[in-house]
Amino acid sequence: MVLLITGLLLVLLAGICYLSVRNSRDYLEMQMHSHAQDTATSLGLSLSRPLGQDDLAMVQTMVDAIFDRGDFTEIIVRNPDGDVITRRTLQPPPHLVPPWFVNWLEINPMPGISEITDGWRRVGEVRVFADKDAANRNLWVAAKQAFWLFLFVGVISWVVILMIVRAVLTPLRTLEKQADLICNRDFTGQQPLPKTRELKRVVQAINRMTRQLKVLFDEQVAQIEQVRNQAYVDSITGLGNGRFFNAQLNARIESPEEPFSGVLVRLQVKSMGEYNEHYGHDAGNLLLRRIGQVWQQALEGVEGHCVARVTGTRFAALLPHQTIDQVQAMITQALGRIQRLDGLNLGGSPVKLYAGLSACNVGHDPKLLEAQAAAALERAESFQSGHVEVYDQAAHGEALAPSMPGVSNWAGFLEEVISKKKVVLHYQPVISCVDQSLMHYEVLARVAVEGKLITAGHFIPLVERFDMVSRFDRMIIERLIEQLKNQQNGKRVPLAVNLSSHSVREEDFDGWLLATLRNHPDVAPYLIFEVPEITVRTAHGKLRRLAASLRELGAKLTIDHFGTTNSSFGYLSGLQLYSIKVDSSYIRDIEDNLDHQFFVQSLVRIAHSRQILLTAEMVEGEGQWDLLRRFQLDGAQGYFLGEPQPGQEAA
């Protein structure tokens, strides 16, 4: 549009200048001929007597007087035989006008011609030639003045027209953006309304349609979340139910690649039956709801926590990266807050609270952990209300510092790993569900202890405990950028790397990450950053800005472990995501679990409606793989599709 307006104004400017100069040229040529003819006629009358009397001196004087006025280039007086009696010719001045302009004008005024008579006798002829060089000079000056005047007016007109067109087209651009937002399921109306009546009506119609689509989409999402809540959320407390908690426990304990260690907690509320008989079921449900709220609030400071009401009077919690002593202190404090609730202070209230704890790590048997926590809980019930019992802590040892030959000081060992970049990177392929091609690799970290590689599940909790996680993430990113820089463009493959939510929340980490990517724009499009879903709840605003900045640089952002927090799907509309990775708790038994199948299929529709890819993790069998392909997921990873391999073997 800008080029079209500029072209039209240039054509208009050129046309006006051309017509102005040509009209001036025609008028000037006519005036020069008329002036030359008038001068020739007047001079002929003046020369009739002197020429008739052969007074050549007087003839020369008169011719000189007319010629010296400077308006003519040549005056010639001839006798009746055609011989020149006198001639005055003006020497041509220096060229002050470009030759192309002179050639283009082609000014050739007719000379003024007059016969000289003395009475009835013809005594001669006079010819007067106008000065066309002066005309060229005058027209050249006038053309330049007209050009600059028209150029100035043209620029002003161009700016004014451009502002008017932009003001008129702004609502159309907004409509285009609104259409794109609708495609991404972002139903934001256009405000303010344009002032043009026709455009205003169009925008009002689009806004009405947007509101209706938002209602329909919100109803669809609400139905999906309602079904999911019926399957995984306790209706009284709003916490996860037993099915949800068991799926989370199994997924975290059985994953060989995901870092996990922590504490399993069981909370028993005793004598709720007597409480219901005495105060009624509504009061009992209200008490359970308030206990659930305190239980959630007391443990929400633990990142990645999972809390649930697993049965009628039993609650549970899975607290990653925490020591037994830390959890025991938190649970004791939580029980104290619960015991101070108004419902428990009613006269004659029989309700008592007990808790059992069990340490857990990746690879432990979930059923054994449940049995250990239950045994600790049973022993706690032999004490007074509010007692917290720990199961066999001496046998399990320190949950966050696994006993391993060759490592006596984990803090010093990890400091050396980070400072010297002594990390071995393995790569697990993410395979397309559409054509079974390679989408990208996920990068998994290993560290060597006496020649044996240990997975991230063993040392990452310690990295977080010693507050080294941000430095560790930076070191991994620098390693990957260096690796991509050393590869040829045609052989580079996108790499996905996990970012800790600690790093995302750190004040200067996002600035460092974006500056690093700007310094390496050629490799930024090959990096995919995965953050756990818990980060969306703890740092949504910062994550939204980071996602937008990464997209501008060509890098991508993925939400990992989606479905672990019982969050609403609504936050997806505010994040510019590349993909979502479904948590393994929904994949592990998806062949037999209809609720998990419904959740994944619903997530496929919602993600694809927002142009977000959906992938799955922990695919360990052909049945899972076939089902995910039938559900139209975009990609998957797991030991069935490819085990993590060192760089050379993965390539």
C-alpha positions as CSV (number, residue, x, y, z in Angstrom):
1,M,0.0,0.0,0.0
2,V,2.8,2.4,0.9
3,L,4.6,1.6,-2.4
4,L,1.4,2.1,-4.4
5,I,0.8,5.5,-2.8
6,T,4.4,6.5,-3.3
7,G,4.2,5.5,-7.0
8,L,1.0,7.4,-7.6
9,L,2.4,10.5,-6.0
10,L,5.6,10.3,-8.1
11,V,3.6,9.9,-11.3
12,L,1.4,12.8,-10.3
13,L,4.5,14.9,-9.5
14,A,6.1,14.0,-12.8
15,G,3.0,14.7,-14.8
16,I,2.4,18.1,-13.1
17,C,6.0,19.2,-13.7
18,Y,5.9,18.0,-17.3
19,L,2.7,19.8,-18.1
20,S,3.8,23.0,-16.3
21,V,7.1,23.2,-18.2
22,R,5.6,22.3,-21.6
23,N,2.8,24.8,-21.2
24,S,5.3,27.5,-20.2
25,R,7.5,26.6,-23.1
26,D,4.7,26.9,-25.7
27,Y,3.6,30.2,-24.2
28,L,7.1,31.6,-24.1
29,E,7.8,30.5,-27.7
30,M,4.7,32.3,-28.9
31,Q,5.6,35.4,-26.9
32,M,9.1,35.4,-28.3
33,H,7.9,35.2,-31.8
34,S,5.3,38.0,-31.2
35,H,8.0,40.2,-29.6
36,A,10.4,39.6,-32.4
37,Q,7.8,40.3,-35.0
38,D,6.7,43.6,-33.3
39,T,10.4,44.6,-33.1
40,A,11.0,43.8,-36.8
41,T,7.9,45.8,-37.8
42,S,8.9,48.8,-35.7
43,L,12.5,48.7,-36.9
44,G,11.4,48.4,-40.5
45,L,9.3,51.5,-40.2
46,S,12.2,53.4,-38.5
47,L,14.7,52.4,-41.2
48,S,12.6,53.3,-44.2
49,R,13.8,56.9,-44.6
50,P,17.5,56.4,-43.7
51,L,17.7,53.3,-45.9
52,G,15.9,55.1,-48.8
53,Q,18.5,58.0,-48.5
54,D,21.3,55.5,-48.3
55,D,22.2,56.8,-44.8
56,L,23.9,53.6,-43.7
57,A,25.4,55.2,-40.6
58,M,21.9,56.0,-39.3
59,V,20.8,52.5,-40.2
60,Q,23.6,51.0,-38.2
61,T,22.9,53.3,-35.2
62,M,19.2,52.2,-35.1
63,V,20.1,48.5,-35.4
64,D,22.6,48.9,-32.6
65,A,20.1,50.6,-30.4
66,I,17.6,47.8,-30.8
67,F,20.1,45.0,-30.5
68,D,21.8,46.3,-27.4
69,R,18.6,45.8,-25.4
70,G,19.7,42.2,-25.1
71,D,16.5,40.4,-26.1
72,F,17.7,39.1,-29.5
73,T,20.5,36.9,-30.8
74,E,20.7,38.3,-34.3
75,I,19.3,41.2,-36.4
76,I,19.9,41.3,-40.2
77,V,19.1,44.1,-42.6
78,R,19.3,43.2,-46.3
79,N,18.8,45.3,-49.5
80,P,16.3,44.4,-52.2
81,D,18.8,42.1,-53.8
82,G,19.3,40.1,-50.6
83,D,22.8,41.5,-49.8
84,V,23.5,42.1,-46.1
85,I,23.6,45.8,-45.3
86,T,24.2,45.3,-41.6
87,R,24.2,42.4,-39.1
88,R,24.5,42.2,-35.4
89,T,25.0,38.7,-33.8
90,L,25.1,37.9,-30.1
91,Q,27.9,35.6,-28.9
92,P,26.4,32.5,-27.2
93,P,26.9,32.7,-23.4
94,P,28.4,29.8,-21.3
95,H,26.1,26.8,-21.0
96,L,24.1,27.4,-17.9
97,V,21.4,24.9,-18.8
98,P,21.9,21.1,-19.1
99,P,22.0,20.0,-22.7
100,W,19.3,17.4,-22.1
101,F,16.9,20.0,-20.9
102,V,17.6,22.2,-24.0
103,N,17.1,19.2,-26.3
104,W,13.9,18.2,-24.5
105,L,12.4,21.7,-24.7
106,E,13.3,22.3,-28.4
107,I,12.5,26.0,-28.3
108,N,12.6,27.4,-32.0
109,P,10.6,30.6,-32.1
110,M,9.9,32.0,-35.6
111,P,11.9,35.1,-36.4
112,G,10.3,38.5,-36.9
113,I,10.4,39.6,-40.6
114,S,9.4,43.0,-42.0
115,E,9.9,44.6,-45.4
116,I,11.4,48.2,-45.5
117,T,9.7,50.5,-47.9
118,D,10.2,54.2,-48.8
119,G,7.0,55.4,-50.2
120,W,6.0,52.8,-52.8
121,R,9.5,51.6,-53.3
122,R,10.9,48.5,-51.5
123,V,14.3,49.3,-50.2
124,G,15.1,46.3,-48.0
125,E,14.2,43.7,-45.4
126,V,14.9,43.2,-41.7
127,R,14.9,39.9,-39.7
128,V,14.9,39.8,-35.9
129,F,15.8,36.5,-34.1
130,A,14.7,36.2,-30.4
131,D,17.2,35.0,-27.8
132,K,16.1,31.3,-27.1
133,D,19.1,30.8,-24.7
134,A,17.5,33.3,-22.3
135,A,14.2,31.4,-22.6
136,N,16.0,28.1,-21.8
137,R,17.6,29.7,-18.8
138,N,14.3,31.2,-17.5
139,L,12.5,27.9,-18.0
140,W,15.3,26.0,-16.3
141,V,15.0,28.2,-13.2
142,A,11.2,28.0,-13.3
143,A,11.3,24.2,-13.7
144,K,13.6,23.8,-10.7
145,Q,11.4,26.0,-8.5
146,A,8.3,24.0,-9.6
147,F,10.1,20.7,-8.9
148,W,11.1,21.6,-5.4
149,L,7.7,23.1,-4.7
150,F,5.8,20.1,-6.0
151,L,8.3,17.8,-4.2
152,F,7.6,19.6,-0.9
153,V,3.9,19.5,-1.4
154,G,4.1,15.9,-2.5
155,V,6.0,14.8,0.6
156,I,3.5,16.6,2.8
157,S,0.6,15.0,0.8
158,W,2.3,11.6,1.1
159,V,2.6,11.9,4.8
160,V,-1.0,13.1,5.2
161,I,-2.4,10.4,2.9
162,L,-0.4,7.7,4.6
163,M,-1.7,8.8,8.0
164,I,-5.3,8.7,6.6
165,V,-4.8,5.3,5.0
166,R,-3.2,3.9,8.1
167,A,-6.0,5.2,10.3
168,V,-8.5,3.7,7.9
169,L,-6.7,0.3,7.6
170,T,-5.9,0.0,11.4
171,P,-9.3,-1.6,12.1
172,L,-8.7,-4.1,9.3
173,R,-5.3,-5.1,10.7
174,T,-6.9,-5.5,14.1
175,L,-9.6,-7.7,12.5
176,E,-6.8,-9.8,10.9
177,K,-5.1,-10.2,14.3
178,Q,-8.5,-10.9,15.9
179,A,-9.0,-13.7,13.4
180,D,-5.6,-15.2,14.2
181,L,-6.4,-15.0,17.9
182,I,-9.7,-16.8,17.3
183,C,-7.8,-19.5,15.4
184,N,-5.7,-19.9,18.5
185,R,-8.8,-19.9,20.8
186,D,-8.0,-16.5,22.2
187,F,-11.4,-14.8,22.2
188,T,-10.5,-11.2,22.8
189,G,-12.9,-8.5,21.4
190,Q,-11.6,-5.5,19.5
191,Q,-11.7,-2.2,21.4
192,P,-12.1,0.7,20.8
193,L,-14.5,0.5,17.8
194,P,-13.5,2.3,14.6
195,K,-15.2,5.6,13.8
196,T,-16.0,4.6,10.2
197,R,-19.6,3.5,10.1
198,E,-19.1,0.5,7.8
199,L,-16.0,-0.8,9.6
200,K,-17.7,-0.2,13.0
201,R,-20.6,-2.5,12.0
202,V,-18.1,-5.2,10.8
203,V,-16.1,-5.0,14.1
204,Q,-19.3,-5.2,16.2
205,A,-20.4,-8.3,14.3
206,I,-16.9,-9.9,14.7
207,N,-17.0,-9.1,18.5
208,R,-20.4,-10.7,18.8
209,M,-19.2,-13.8,17.0
210,T,-16.1,-13.8,19.2
211,R,-18.2,-13.7,22.4
212,Q,-20.3,-16.6,21.1
213,L,-17.3,-18.7,20.2
214,K,-15.7,-18.0,23.6
215,V,-18.9,-19.2,25.3
216,L,-18.9,-22.4,23.2
217,F,-15.2,-23.1,23.8
218,D,-15.4,-22.4,27.6
219,E,-18.3,-24.8,27.7
220,Q,-16.3,-27.5,25.9
221,V,-13.3,-26.9,28.3
222,A,-15.6,-27.0,31.3
223,Q,-17.1,-30.3,30.2
224,I,-13.6,-31.8,29.7
225,E,-12.4,-30.5,33.1
226,Q,-15.6,-31.7,34.8
227,V,-15.1,-35.2,33.5
228,R,-11.4,-35.1,34.5
229,N,-12.3,-33.9,37.9
230,Q,-14.8,-36.7,38.3
231,A,-12.0,-39.1,37.6
232,Y,-9.1,-37.5,39.5
233,V,-10.4,-34.9,41.9
234,D,-12.0,-35.4,45.3
235,S,-15.5,-33.7,45.3
236,I,-15.4,-32.7,48.9
237,T,-11.9,-31.2,49.4
238,G,-10.9,-30.3,45.8
239,L,-7.7,-32.2,46.2
240,G,-6.6,-35.1,44.0
241,N,-8.2,-38.4,44.8
242,G,-6.7,-41.8,45.4
243,R,-6.5,-42.7,41.7
244,F,-4.7,-39.4,40.9
245,F,-2.2,-39.8,43.7
246,N,-1.4,-43.5,42.9
247,A,-0.8,-42.6,39.3
248,Q,1.6,-39.8,40.3
249,L,3.4,-42.0,42.8
250,N,3.9,-44.8,40.3
251,A,5.0,-42.4,37.5
252,R,7.6,-40.6,39.6
253,I,9.0,-43.7,41.3
254,E,9.3,-45.8,38.1
255,S,10.9,-43.2,35.9
256,P,14.6,-44.0,35.4
257,E,15.3,-40.6,33.8
258,E,13.3,-38.1,35.8
259,P,15.0,-36.8,39.0
260,F,13.0,-37.8,42.0
261,S,13.6,-38.6,45.7
262,G,11.6,-37.4,48.6
263,V,9.1,-38.5,51.3
264,L,5.8,-40.2,51.2
265,V,3.3,-39.0,53.8
266,R,0.1,-40.6,55.1
267,L,-2.4,-38.6,57.3
268,Q,-5.2,-40.4,59.1
269,V,-8.2,-38.6,60.5
270,K,-9.6,-40.9,63.2
271,S,-13.2,-41.1,64.6
272,M,-14.9,-39.2,61.7
273,G,-17.8,-41.7,62.0
274,E,-18.6,-40.6,65.6
275,Y,-18.2,-36.9,64.5
276,N,-20.7,-37.4,61.7
277,E,-23.2,-39.1,64.1
278,H,-22.8,-36.3,66.6
279,Y,-22.8,-33.2,64.3
280,G,-24.1,-34.5,61.0
281,H,-22.6,-35.3,57.7
282,D,-22.6,-31.7,56.4
283,A,-20.5,-30.6,59.4
284,G,-18.2,-33.7,58.8
285,N,-17.7,-32.8,55.1
286,L,-17.0,-29.2,56.0
287,L,-14.4,-30.3,58.5
288,L,-12.7,-32.6,55.9
289,R,-12.7,-29.7,53.4
290,R,-11.1,-27.4,56.0
291,I,-8.5,-30.1,56.8
292,G,-7.8,-30.5,53.1
293,Q,-7.3,-26.7,52.8
294,V,-4.8,-26.6,55.6
295,W,-3.1,-29.7,54.3
296,Q,-2.7,-28.1,50.9
297,Q,-1.5,-24.7,52.3
298,A,1.0,-26.3,54.7
299,L,2.8,-28.2,51.9
300,E,2.4,-25.8,48.9
301,G,5.8,-24.4,49.5
302,V,7.4,-27.6,48.4
303,E,7.9,-27.4,44.6
304,G,6.4,-30.3,42.7
305,H,4.4,-31.5,45.7
306,C,1.4,-33.8,45.2
307,V,-1.4,-33.8,47.9
308,A,-4.6,-35.9,47.8
309,R,-7.4,-37.3,49.8
310,V,-7.0,-41.0,49.0
311,T,-9.9,-42.4,51.0
312,G,-12.7,-41.1,53.2
313,T,-10.5,-40.1,56.2
314,R,-7.0,-40.6,54.8
315,F,-4.9,-38.0,53.1
316,A,-1.5,-38.4,51.4
317,A,1.3,-36.2,50.2
318,L,4.4,-36.8,48.0
319,L,7.1,-34.3,48.7
320,P,10.1,-34.4,46.3
321,H,13.6,-33.3,47.2
322,Q,12.9,-33.1,50.9
323,T,14.7,-34.8,53.8
324,I,12.9,-36.8,56.5
325,D,13.7,-34.2,59.1
326,Q,12.3,-31.3,56.9
327,V,9.1,-33.2,56.2
328,Q,8.6,-34.2,59.8
329,A,8.9,-30.6,60.9
330,M,6.4,-29.5,58.2
331,I,3.9,-32.3,59.0
332,T,4.1,-31.6,62.8
333,Q,3.3,-27.9,62.1
334,A,0.5,-28.8,59.7
335,L,-1.1,-31.1,62.3
336,G,-0.9,-28.4,64.9
337,R,-2.7,-26.0,62.6
338,I,-5.4,-28.6,61.9
339,Q,-5.9,-29.3,65.6
340,R,-6.6,-25.6,66.1
341,L,-9.5,-25.6,63.6
342,D,-12.9,-24.6,65.0
343,G,-14.5,-27.9,64.1
344,L,-12.0,-29.8,66.2
345,N,-12.5,-27.6,69.2
346,L,-16.2,-28.3,69.6
347,G,-17.0,-29.8,72.9
348,G,-16.6,-33.5,73.0
349,S,-15.0,-33.8,69.5
350,P,-13.5,-37.3,69.2
351,V,-11.4,-36.5,66.0
352,K,-7.7,-37.4,66.2
353,L,-4.8,-36.9,63.7
354,Y,-1.9,-39.1,63.0
355,A,0.8,-39.2,60.3
356,G,3.3,-41.7,58.9
357,L,6.3,-40.9,56.8
358,S,8.4,-43.1,54.4
359,A,11.5,-42.0,52.4
360,C,11.5,-42.9,48.7
361,N,13.7,-42.7,45.6
362,V,13.5,-43.6,41.9
363,G,13.4,-47.3,41.5
364,H,11.6,-48.1,44.8
365,D,8.5,-50.3,44.8
366,P,5.5,-48.1,45.1
367,K,3.5,-50.8,46.9
368,L,6.4,-51.3,49.4
369,L,6.5,-47.5,50.1
370,E,2.7,-47.5,50.7
371,A,3.1,-50.4,53.1
372,Q,6.0,-48.7,54.9
373,A,4.0,-45.4,55.3
374,A,0.9,-47.4,56.4
375,A,3.0,-49.3,59.0
376,A,4.4,-46.0,60.3
377,L,0.9,-44.6,60.4
378,E,-0.4,-47.6,62.4
379,R,2.4,-47.2,64.9
380,A,1.6,-43.4,65.2
381,E,-1.9,-44.3,66.2
382,S,-0.6,-45.8,69.4
383,F,0.4,-42.4,70.6
384,Q,-1.6,-39.3,71.3
385,S,-3.2,-37.2,68.6
386,G,-0.8,-35.2,66.5
387,H,2.0,-37.7,66.6
388,V,4.2,-38.1,63.5
389,E,5.9,-41.4,63.0
390,V,8.9,-42.1,60.6
391,Y,9.3,-45.5,59.1
392,D,12.7,-47.1,59.5
393,Q,14.8,-44.0,58.8
394,A,18.0,-45.7,59.8
395,A,17.5,-48.4,57.2
396,H,16.7,-46.0,54.4
397,G,19.4,-43.6,55.2
398,E,19.5,-40.0,53.9
399,A,16.9,-39.8,51.1
400,L,18.7,-37.0,49.3
401,A,22.2,-38.3,49.6
402,P,22.3,-41.9,48.3
403,S,25.2,-43.9,49.5
404,M,27.6,-44.4,46.6
405,P,31.3,-45.5,46.6
406,G,33.7,-42.8,45.6
407,V,31.5,-39.9,46.8
408,S,31.9,-38.8,50.4
409,N,31.2,-35.1,49.8
410,W,28.4,-34.5,47.4
411,A,28.6,-30.7,47.6
412,G,32.2,-30.7,46.6
413,F,31.7,-33.4,43.9
414,L,28.9,-31.5,42.2
415,E,30.8,-28.2,42.4
416,E,33.6,-29.9,40.5
417,V,31.1,-31.3,38.0
418,I,29.7,-27.9,37.2
419,S,32.9,-25.9,37.2
420,K,34.7,-28.4,34.9
421,K,31.6,-29.3,32.9
422,K,32.2,-33.0,33.7
423,V,28.8,-34.1,32.5
424,V,28.1,-36.9,30.0
425,L,25.2,-36.0,27.7
426,H,22.8,-38.7,26.5
427,Y,20.2,-38.2,23.8
428,Q,16.8,-39.8,23.6
429,P,14.9,-39.5,20.3
430,V,11.4,-38.0,20.1
431,I,9.6,-39.8,17.2
432,S,6.8,-38.3,15.1
433,C,3.5,-40.2,15.5
434,V,2.6,-39.1,12.0
435,D,5.5,-40.5,9.8
436,Q,7.8,-42.0,12.5
437,S,10.5,-39.5,11.6
438,L,12.9,-37.9,14.2
439,M,11.4,-34.7,15.6
440,H,14.3,-33.9,18.0
441,Y,16.4,-35.3,20.8
442,E,15.9,-34.8,24.5
443,V,19.2,-34.2,26.3
444,L,19.7,-36.2,29.5
445,A,22.5,-35.6,31.9
446,R,24.8,-38.2,33.4
447,V,27.7,-37.9,35.8
448,A,30.5,-40.5,36.2
449,V,31.3,-42.0,39.6
450,E,34.3,-44.4,39.5
451,G,33.6,-45.2,35.9
452,K,29.9,-45.7,36.3
453,L,27.3,-43.3,34.9
454,I,24.5,-42.3,37.3
455,T,21.3,-40.7,36.0
456,A,19.8,-37.4,36.9
457,G,17.3,-39.0,39.2
458,H,20.2,-39.5,41.7
459,F,22.1,-36.2,41.6
460,I,19.6,-33.5,40.4
461,P,17.8,-33.4,43.8
462,L,21.2,-32.8,45.4
463,V,22.0,-30.0,42.9
464,E,18.7,-28.3,43.9
465,R,19.4,-28.9,47.6
466,F,22.8,-27.2,47.4
467,D,21.4,-24.3,45.4
468,M,23.4,-25.1,42.3
469,V,20.5,-25.7,39.9
470,S,20.8,-22.4,38.0
471,R,24.5,-22.9,37.4
472,F,23.9,-26.4,36.3
473,D,21.3,-25.4,33.8
474,R,23.6,-22.7,32.4
475,M,26.4,-25.2,32.1
476,I,24.2,-27.6,30.1
477,I,23.0,-24.8,27.8
478,E,26.5,-23.7,27.1
479,R,27.6,-27.2,26.3
480,L,24.7,-27.6,23.9
481,I,25.4,-24.3,22.1
482,E,29.0,-25.2,21.8
483,Q,28.1,-28.6,20.4
484,L,25.6,-27.1,17.8
485,K,28.2,-24.5,16.8
486,N,30.7,-27.2,15.9
487,Q,28.1,-29.0,13.7
488,Q,27.5,-28.1,10.1
489,N,24.1,-26.4,9.3
490,G,22.8,-29.4,7.4
491,K,23.6,-31.9,10.1
492,R,22.1,-30.0,13.1
493,V,19.2,-31.6,14.9
494,P,16.9,-29.8,17.4
495,L,17.7,-30.5,21.0
496,A,15.3,-30.3,24.0
497,V,16.8,-29.5,27.4
498,N,15.1,-29.3,30.7
499,L,15.0,-26.1,32.7
500,S,14.4,-26.2,36.5
501,S,11.6,-24.0,37.7
502,H,14.2,-22.6,40.2
503,S,16.1,-21.3,37.2
504,V,13.1,-19.8,35.6
505,R,12.1,-17.9,38.8
506,E,15.7,-16.7,39.3
507,E,15.9,-12.9,38.8
508,D,18.6,-12.8,36.1
509,F,18.4,-16.2,34.5
510,D,16.0,-15.3,31.7
511,G,18.1,-12.2,30.9
512,W,21.3,-14.4,30.7
513,L,19.5,-17.0,28.5
514,L,18.1,-14.5,26.1
515,A,21.4,-12.6,25.8
516,T,23.2,-15.9,25.2
517,L,20.8,-16.9,22.4
518,R,21.1,-13.4,20.8
519,N,24.8,-13.9,20.7
520,H,24.3,-17.2,18.8
521,P,21.3,-16.6,16.5
522,D,22.3,-19.4,14.1
523,V,21.8,-22.1,16.8
524,A,18.8,-20.7,18.7
525,P,16.2,-22.3,16.4
526,Y,17.6,-25.7,17.3
527,L,17.0,-25.4,21.0
528,I,13.8,-26.4,22.8
529,F,13.5,-25.6,26.5
530,E,11.3,-27.8,28.7
531,V,9.9,-26.5,32.0
532,P,7.7,-28.5,34.4
533,E,4.1,-27.7,34.6
534,I,4.5,-26.5,38.2
535,T,6.4,-23.5,36.8
536,V,3.2,-22.2,35.2
537,R,1.6,-21.9,38.6
538,T,4.6,-20.4,40.4
539,A,6.0,-18.1,37.7
540,H,3.3,-17.7,35.1
541,G,3.9,-14.0,34.3
542,K,7.7,-14.5,33.9
543,L,7.2,-17.7,31.9
544,R,4.8,-15.9,29.5
545,R,7.4,-13.2,28.8
546,L,10.1,-15.7,28.4
547,A,8.0,-17.8,25.9
548,A,7.4,-14.7,23.8
549,S,11.1,-13.7,23.8
550,L,12.2,-17.2,22.9
551,R,9.8,-17.3,19.9
552,E,11.2,-14.0,18.7
553,L,14.7,-15.5,18.7
554,G,13.6,-18.7,17.0
555,A,13.9,-20.9,20.1
556,K,10.9,-22.9,21.6
557,L,9.3,-23.5,24.9
558,T,7.6,-26.8,26.0
559,I,5.5,-27.6,29.1
560,D,6.8,-30.9,30.6
561,H,4.8,-33.3,32.9
562,F,1.5,-31.8,31.8
563,G,-1.4,-33.0,34.0
564,T,0.4,-33.3,37.3
565,T,-1.1,-30.2,39.0
566,N,-4.8,-30.4,38.3
567,S,-4.5,-26.9,36.7
568,S,-7.1,-25.5,34.4
569,F,-6.5,-25.6,30.6
570,G,-7.1,-21.8,30.6
571,Y,-3.5,-20.8,31.1
572,L,-2.6,-22.3,27.7
573,S,-4.1,-19.2,26.0
574,G,-1.5,-16.9,27.6
575,L,1.6,-18.9,26.6
576,Q,3.3,-19.0,23.2
577,L,4.2,-22.7,23.4
578,Y,5.8,-25.0,20.9
579,S,4.5,-28.2,22.5
580,I,3.1,-29.9,25.6
581,K,4.4,-33.2,26.9
582,V,1.8,-35.4,28.7
583,D,2.9,-36.7,32.0
584,S,3.9,-40.3,32.1
585,S,1.2,-41.0,34.8
586,Y,-1.4,-40.8,32.0
587,I,0.6,-42.9,29.5
588,R,1.8,-45.8,31.7
589,D,-1.6,-47.6,31.8
590,I,-3.4,-45.8,29.0
591,E,-4.3,-49.0,27.2
592,D,-6.5,-50.1,30.1
593,N,-7.5,-46.8,31.6
594,L,-10.5,-45.1,29.8
595,D,-10.2,-42.0,31.9
596,H,-6.6,-41.5,30.8
597,Q,-7.6,-42.1,27.2
598,F,-10.3,-39.4,27.5
599,F,-7.9,-37.0,29.0
600,V,-5.3,-37.4,26.3
601,Q,-7.8,-37.2,23.5
602,S,-9.3,-34.0,25.0
603,L,-5.8,-32.6,25.3
604,V,-5.1,-33.3,21.7
605,R,-8.1,-31.3,20.5
606,I,-7.3,-28.4,22.8
607,A,-3.6,-28.3,21.9
608,H,-4.1,-28.6,18.2
609,S,-6.8,-25.9,18.2
610,R,-4.1,-23.6,19.5
611,Q,-1.4,-24.8,17.1
612,I,0.5,-26.4,19.9
613,L,2.2,-29.8,19.4
614,L,1.4,-32.6,21.8
615,T,3.9,-35.3,22.7
616,A,4.0,-38.1,25.3
617,E,6.8,-39.6,27.5
618,M,7.6,-43.0,28.9
619,V,6.2,-45.0,25.9
620,E,7.4,-48.5,26.9
621,G,5.3,-50.8,24.7
622,E,3.9,-51.2,21.2
623,G,0.3,-51.0,22.4
624,Q,0.9,-47.5,23.9
625,W,2.6,-46.4,20.7
626,D,-0.3,-47.6,18.5
627,L,-2.9,-46.0,20.7
628,L,-1.1,-42.6,20.8
629,R,-0.8,-42.6,17.0
630,R,-4.5,-43.4,16.7
631,F,-5.2,-40.5,19.1
632,Q,-3.2,-38.2,16.7
633,L,-0.5,-37.1,19.0
634,D,2.4,-35.4,17.3
635,G,5.3,-37.2,18.9
636,A,6.4,-39.6,21.7
637,Q,9.5,-40.8,23.4
638,G,10.3,-43.8,25.6
639,Y,12.5,-46.9,25.8
640,F,10.2,-48.6,23.2
641,L,11.1,-45.9,20.6
642,G,14.7,-45.4,21.6
643,E,16.9,-45.6,24.7
644,P,19.1,-42.6,25.7
645,Q,22.5,-43.0,23.9
646,P,25.7,-41.0,23.9
647,G,26.0,-38.4,21.2
648,Q,27.9,-40.5,18.6
649,E,25.7,-43.6,19.1
650,A,22.5,-41.5,19.0
651,A,23.7,-39.9,15.7
